[in-house]
Amino acid sequence: MFDWLFSITTAVAETVTDPAAAELGEASPVAMLLTTMLPMLLIVVVFYFMMIRPQRKKDKKVKEMLNNLKAGDRICTIGGIYGTIKGFRDDSVVLSVGEKDMPMVIARWAIRNVEAVTIENDGEVLA
């Protein structure tokens, strides 16, 4: 697994102890180490900008949305249940769901999004 690391250290040790290699114009140990580590460094940078940074932005937007919830908001849960927020508890939300406004308690993290449009349910328009 760490064979590449051992080969780097071996190559560096050989070039440092071999003065004939320096006379022949071979690369210095620093240059060899840089050419070996540069692709790995580029991979880390690409992963950061392609995966880590966008995920952090998305998490920030979700956290902001959850902090801005208020009573009366229409929401959709991660399970696909639409309801209206009636109140809050510690880390949970009380929803009214269905025609008879049945109360339902869900975790705050289980809210997918806040709906901006009205949703039709069984011929009745819910605002």
C-alpha distance (Angstrom), angle and dihedral (degrees) to the residues before:
residue distance angle dihedral
M1 . . .
F2 3.79 . .
D3 3.81 95.1 .
W4 3.79 91.2 116.8
L5 3.80 90.1 56.6
F6 3.80 92.5 50.2
S7 3.80 91.2 47.4
I8 3.81 90.0 53.0
T9 3.79 92.8 50.9
T10 3.80 91.2 45.9
A11 3.80 91.7 50.1
V12 3.78 91.6 47.9
A13 3.79 91.8 48.9
E14 3.80 92.1 49.3
T15 3.79 94.3 50.8
V16 3.78 92.9 46.5
T17 3.81 93.6 50.9
D18 3.82 96.7 39.0
P19 3.85 111.1 76.9
A20 3.81 90.3 179.4
A21 3.80 89.7 65.5
A22 3.78 90.5 56.6
E23 3.81 91.0 51.1
L24 3.81 91.6 51.9
G25 3.82 90.7 57.3
E26 3.77 98.7 -111.4
A27 3.80 119.2 161.4
S28 3.76 120.2 -82.0
P29 3.81 119.8 -110.4
V30 3.79 91.0 -108.1
A31 3.79 91.5 54.0
M32 3.79 91.6 47.9
L33 3.79 91.5 49.5
L34 3.79 91.3 47.8
T35 3.80 93.6 50.7
T36 3.79 89.7 49.4
M37 3.80 96.4 46.8
L38 3.82 98.3 39.5
P39 3.84 96.5 78.7
M40 3.80 91.0 49.6
L41 3.78 91.0 49.4
L42 3.80 90.6 50.3
I43 3.81 90.4 51.0
V44 3.81 90.8 53.2
V45 3.82 91.2 49.7
V46 3.82 92.3 48.8
F47 3.82 91.7 48.7
Y48 3.80 90.2 50.6
F49 3.80 95.0 52.2
M50 3.82 96.4 37.6
M51 3.82 101.3 41.1
I52 3.79 117.6 6.5
R53 3.80 100.9 44.4
P54 3.85 96.4 47.5
Q55 3.81 90.6 47.3
R56 3.81 90.7 52.5
K57 3.82 90.2 50.8
K58 3.80 90.7 50.4
D59 3.82 92.1 48.0
K60 3.80 90.0 50.0
K61 3.83 91.7 52.7
V62 3.82 91.9 48.7
K63 3.80 92.0 48.8
E64 3.81 90.4 49.4
M65 3.82 91.1 49.4
L66 3.82 91.8 50.3
N67 3.81 92.0 48.5
N68 3.82 91.9 50.8
L69 3.82 96.2 54.0
K70 3.79 116.0 126.0
A71 3.78 137.6 177.4
G72 3.80 112.1 -78.3
D73 3.82 96.4 33.5
R74 3.80 116.5 134.0
I75 3.80 109.2 -131.9
C76 3.77 140.9 179.3
T77 3.79 118.9 -142.1
I78 3.79 125.4 -143.1
G79 3.81 86.8 -104.4
G80 3.81 92.0 58.0
I81 3.82 97.8 -105.3
Y82 3.79 115.2 143.9
G83 3.77 118.5 -151.9
T84 3.78 147.4 143.8
I85 3.79 121.0 -106.7
K86 3.81 111.5 -117.0
G87 3.79 99.8 171.3
F88 3.79 148.9 -29.0
R89 3.77 136.5 -111.1
D90 3.82 126.7 -175.4
D91 3.81 101.4 -63.7
S92 3.78 97.4 -13.5
V93 3.78 138.8 79.9
V94 3.81 128.6 -140.3
L95 3.80 111.6 -138.2
S96 3.77 131.6 -171.7
V97 3.77 108.6 -138.7
G98 3.79 133.2 -174.1
E99 3.79 134.5 0.7
K100 3.78 95.0 -50.1
D101 3.81 94.3 47.1
M102 3.79 92.5 -117.2
P103 3.81 110.0 -167.6
M104 3.78 117.8 -119.7
V105 3.79 128.0 -178.9
I106 3.80 117.4 -146.2
A107 3.78 135.1 169.0
R108 3.79 115.4 -95.2
W109 3.83 91.5 -126.0
A110 3.83 89.5 58.3
I111 3.81 92.7 71.4
R112 3.79 111.5 106.4
N113 3.80 100.4 -173.4
V114 3.78 146.7 -28.3
E115 3.79 112.3 -105.3
A116 3.79 117.3 -129.0
V117 3.81 96.2 -173.7
T118 3.77 131.3 61.8
I119 3.80 116.3 -102.0
E120 3.77 124.7 -142.6
N121 3.80 114.5 -136.0
D122 3.80 120.4 -178.7
G123 3.80 93.3 -23.7
E124 3.81 93.6 -51.1
V125 3.78 119.8 110.2
L126 3.80 111.7 -133.7
A127 3.75 115.5 -155.1
